Amino acid sequence: MKIGIIGYGSMGKMLLWKFAEQDFISKQNLYVFNRTIEKLNEAKEVAQIVGSNELASFCDFIFICVRPADIQIVLEEIKDSLKEGALVISLNGSVSFEKIRTTLDCKTAKVIPSLTAEIGRSQTLVCFNEKVASKDKCALKELLAAIGDVIELPENEMGMGSELVSCMPGFIASIFDVICNSAKKHTQIPDDQIVRMVLQTLSATGELMLKNDMTFEEVVTRVATPGGITEEGTKVIYADFPGTADLLFEKTLEKRRKTAAK
């Protein structure tokens, strides 16, 4: 199987190097193209540097890792060179299969990784159009397992799915940034130690919940004893934070809809 990546931004670069780490993918079967060719100097170590048309002509999987505004441009460039039976994979969930089909009517998938792919723990979302056969779905999922777990969703759920896995590291980081900054006002503990204490506890709490199949409510009950200190804090969160969470999803999903309409 030959794998091609068009675009060497944050996600394209991450995918290339994660794929290159896999024993079953050789340099001879990994290809990359980027408009700014100088950015690919480091990629020469692990992949073949080729033009977009050449890449499209012999790759079985073609990952398009460019901005939404540039996807149609790339599809126009490669449509006459596309290898028969190739699977075109967009890394932007906002561009619909219907819109892609206006330029290139072929087997198509959408893949949404998370930043946590960098440590092999992505919750990667994937959806397929009707042309993709079961064997192709299995092959892509096996490939994406190199960066973490793979979750197949219908196309109409990819937006909310993206909020929950791809956007979530940013949401989590901003929430706990606020918490740490607030904590700093009440203590002389060094800033970096506050952050590390919170991050280690956050990581361990997630691992505990997954390992013991615990719900959020169960964790709260275990820690927030009736009449205790923790209960006072959880009361504030349950009273005041739901409005912020609702507004967060309203804003992000509306932005996603506007992006898809362009």
C-alpha positions as CSV (number, residue, x, y, z in Angstrom):
1,M,0.0,0.0,0.0
2,K,1.3,3.4,-1.0
3,I,0.3,6.4,1.2
4,G,0.4,10.0,0.1
5,I,0.1,13.2,2.2
6,I,-0.7,16.5,0.6
7,G,0.1,19.4,2.9
8,Y,2.9,19.5,5.5
9,G,1.2,21.7,8.2
10,S,0.6,20.6,11.8
11,M,-1.5,17.5,11.0
12,G,0.2,16.5,7.8
13,K,3.6,16.6,9.5
14,M,2.3,14.6,12.5
15,L,0.7,11.9,10.3
16,L,3.8,11.6,8.1
17,W,6.1,11.0,11.0
18,K,3.8,8.7,12.9
19,F,3.3,6.6,9.8
20,A,7.0,6.5,9.3
21,E,7.5,5.0,12.7
22,Q,5.5,1.9,11.7
23,D,7.4,-1.1,10.7
24,F,5.0,-2.0,7.9
25,I,5.4,1.3,6.1
26,S,8.7,1.8,4.3
27,K,10.1,5.0,2.9
28,Q,9.4,3.7,-0.6
29,N,5.7,3.6,0.2
30,L,5.3,7.0,1.9
31,Y,5.0,10.1,-0.2
32,V,4.5,13.8,0.6
33,F,3.8,17.0,-1.2
34,N,3.8,20.6,0.0
35,R,3.6,23.9,-1.9
36,T,6.5,25.3,0.0
37,I,9.0,22.7,-0.9
38,E,11.6,24.0,1.6
39,K,9.5,22.8,4.5
40,L,10.0,19.2,3.3
41,N,13.8,19.1,3.8
42,E,13.4,17.1,7.0
43,A,10.8,14.8,5.5
44,K,13.3,13.5,3.0
45,E,14.6,11.2,5.8
46,V,11.3,9.2,5.8
47,A,9.4,9.8,2.6
48,Q,9.5,10.4,-1.1
49,I,9.1,14.1,-2.1
50,V,6.9,14.3,-5.2
51,G,4.4,16.6,-7.0
52,S,0.7,16.4,-6.2
53,N,-0.2,14.9,-9.5
54,E,2.5,12.3,-9.3
55,L,1.4,11.4,-5.7
56,A,-2.2,11.1,-6.8
57,S,-1.3,8.8,-9.7
58,F,0.1,6.0,-7.7
59,C,-1.0,6.3,-4.0
60,D,-3.7,4.1,-2.6
61,F,-4.5,6.4,0.3
62,I,-4.3,10.2,-0.2
63,F,-4.5,12.4,2.9
64,I,-5.4,16.0,2.1
65,C,-4.1,18.1,5.0
66,V,-4.8,21.6,3.9
67,R,-7.1,24.5,5.0
68,P,-10.8,24.2,4.1
69,A,-10.4,27.0,1.6
70,D,-7.7,25.0,-0.3
71,I,-9.3,21.6,-0.4
72,Q,-11.3,22.2,-3.6
73,I,-8.1,23.6,-5.2
74,V,-6.2,20.5,-4.4
75,L,-9.0,18.3,-5.6
76,E,-9.0,20.1,-9.0
77,E,-5.3,19.6,-9.3
78,I,-5.3,15.9,-8.7
79,K,-8.7,14.8,-10.3
80,D,-7.2,13.9,-13.7
81,S,-4.3,12.1,-12.2
82,L,-6.1,10.1,-9.5
83,K,-5.2,6.4,-9.4
84,E,-8.2,4.2,-10.0
85,G,-9.6,2.9,-6.8
86,A,-7.7,5.4,-4.6
87,L,-9.2,6.5,-1.3
88,V,-9.1,10.3,-0.9
89,I,-9.1,11.3,2.8
90,S,-9.9,14.9,4.0
91,L,-8.6,16.0,7.3
92,N,-11.2,18.7,7.6
93,G,-14.6,17.7,8.9
94,S,-16.4,20.9,7.8
95,V,-16.1,20.1,4.1
96,S,-19.0,17.8,3.2
97,F,-18.8,14.7,1.0
98,E,-21.4,16.4,-1.2
99,K,-19.1,19.4,-1.7
100,I,-16.1,17.2,-2.4
101,R,-18.2,15.3,-4.9
102,T,-18.8,18.4,-7.0
103,T,-15.1,18.3,-7.9
104,L,-14.0,14.7,-7.4
105,D,-16.5,11.8,-7.3
106,C,-14.5,8.9,-5.8
107,K,-14.0,6.9,-2.7
108,T,-13.8,9.5,0.1
109,A,-13.2,9.5,3.8
110,K,-12.9,12.2,6.5
111,V,-10.5,11.8,9.3
112,I,-10.3,14.0,12.4
113,P,-7.3,13.3,14.7
114,S,-6.6,14.8,18.0
115,L,-3.4,16.6,19.2
116,T,-2.9,13.7,21.5
117,A,-1.9,11.7,18.4
118,E,1.6,13.0,19.1
119,I,1.8,10.5,22.0
120,G,-0.2,7.8,20.2
121,R,-3.4,8.4,22.2
122,S,-5.6,10.1,19.7
123,Q,-9.4,9.5,19.6
124,T,-9.5,9.7,15.8
125,L,-12.8,10.1,14.1
126,V,-13.5,8.7,10.7
127,C,-16.5,8.6,8.3
128,F,-16.9,7.3,4.8
129,N,-19.0,8.0,1.7
130,E,-21.0,5.3,0.1
131,K,-18.3,4.3,-2.4
132,V,-15.9,3.0,0.2
133,A,-15.8,-0.8,0.6
134,S,-15.4,-2.7,3.8
135,K,-11.9,-3.7,3.1
136,D,-10.8,-0.1,2.5
137,K,-12.5,0.9,5.8
138,C,-10.6,-1.8,7.7
139,A,-7.3,-0.9,6.0
140,L,-7.7,2.8,6.9
141,K,-8.7,2.1,10.5
142,E,-5.7,-0.3,10.9
143,L,-3.4,2.5,9.6
144,L,-4.9,5.1,11.9
145,A,-4.5,2.8,14.9
146,A,-0.9,3.9,14.7
147,I,-1.9,7.2,16.4
148,G,-4.5,5.8,18.9
149,D,-8.1,4.7,19.0
150,V,-10.4,5.0,15.9
151,I,-14.1,5.9,16.2
152,E,-16.4,5.6,13.1
153,L,-19.3,8.1,13.1
154,P,-21.9,9.1,10.5
155,E,-21.0,12.2,8.6
156,N,-23.7,14.3,10.3
157,E,-22.1,13.6,13.8
158,M,-18.6,14.5,12.8
159,G,-19.1,18.1,13.9
160,M,-20.0,17.3,17.5
161,G,-17.6,14.4,17.5
162,S,-14.8,16.9,16.6
163,E,-15.7,19.1,19.5
164,L,-15.4,16.1,21.9
165,V,-12.0,14.8,20.7
166,S,-10.2,17.2,18.3
167,C,-11.2,20.5,20.0
168,M,-11.3,19.1,23.5
169,P,-7.6,19.4,24.3
170,G,-7.9,23.1,23.7
171,F,-11.1,23.3,25.8
172,I,-9.5,21.3,28.6
173,A,-6.3,23.4,28.6
174,S,-8.2,26.6,28.7
175,I,-10.5,25.4,31.5
176,F,-7.6,24.3,33.7
177,D,-5.6,27.4,32.8
178,V,-8.4,29.4,34.4
179,I,-8.5,27.2,37.4
180,C,-4.7,27.4,37.9
181,N,-4.7,31.2,37.5
182,S,-7.4,31.4,40.1
183,A,-5.6,29.1,42.5
184,K,-2.5,31.3,42.2
185,K,-4.4,34.2,43.9
186,H,-4.7,32.1,47.1
187,T,-1.3,30.5,47.6
188,Q,2.4,30.9,47.6
189,I,3.0,27.6,45.8
190,P,5.1,28.2,42.7
191,D,3.1,28.6,39.5
192,D,4.8,25.7,37.7
193,Q,4.1,23.4,40.7
194,I,0.5,24.3,40.7
195,V,0.2,23.4,37.0
196,R,2.0,20.1,37.5
197,M,-0.2,19.2,40.5
198,V,-3.3,19.8,38.6
199,L,-2.1,18.1,35.4
200,Q,-1.0,15.0,37.2
201,T,-4.3,14.8,39.1
202,L,-6.2,15.3,35.9
203,S,-4.3,12.6,34.1
204,A,-4.6,10.2,37.0
205,T,-8.4,10.9,37.4
206,G,-9.0,10.1,33.7
207,E,-6.9,6.9,34.0
208,L,-8.8,5.9,37.2
209,M,-12.2,6.4,35.5
210,L,-11.3,4.4,32.4
211,K,-9.6,1.6,34.3
212,N,-12.5,1.2,36.8
213,D,-15.3,2.1,34.4
214,M,-16.4,5.0,36.7
215,T,-18.8,7.7,35.8
216,F,-18.2,11.4,36.6
217,E,-21.0,11.2,39.2
218,E,-19.3,8.3,40.9
219,V,-16.0,10.2,41.2
220,V,-17.8,13.3,42.6
221,T,-19.6,11.1,45.2
222,R,-16.3,9.4,46.2
223,V,-14.5,12.7,46.8
224,A,-17.3,15.2,47.7
225,T,-18.5,13.9,51.0
226,P,-21.8,15.5,52.3
227,G,-21.1,18.7,54.1
228,G,-17.4,18.6,53.2
229,I,-15.1,21.0,51.5
230,T,-15.1,19.4,48.1
231,E,-18.9,19.5,48.0
232,E,-18.8,23.3,48.3
233,G,-16.7,23.4,45.1
234,T,-18.7,21.0,43.1
235,K,-21.9,22.9,44.0
236,V,-20.4,26.0,42.4
237,I,-19.4,24.1,39.3
238,Y,-22.8,22.5,38.8
239,A,-24.6,25.7,39.4
240,D,-22.5,28.1,37.3
241,F,-20.6,26.1,34.7
242,P,-23.5,24.6,32.6
243,G,-24.2,27.9,31.0
244,T,-20.6,28.3,29.9
245,A,-20.5,24.7,28.5
246,D,-23.8,25.3,26.6
247,L,-22.4,28.6,25.2
248,L,-19.1,26.9,24.2
249,F,-20.9,24.3,22.0
250,E,-23.3,26.9,20.6
251,K,-20.4,29.1,19.5
252,T,-18.2,26.3,18.1
253,L,-20.9,24.4,16.3
254,E,-22.2,27.7,14.7
255,K,-18.7,28.5,13.6
256,R,-18.4,25.0,12.1
257,R,-21.7,25.5,10.2
258,K,-20.5,28.8,8.8
259,T,-17.2,27.2,7.7
260,A,-19.0,24.4,6.0
261,A,-21.2,26.8,4.1
262,K,-18.3,28.6,2.5
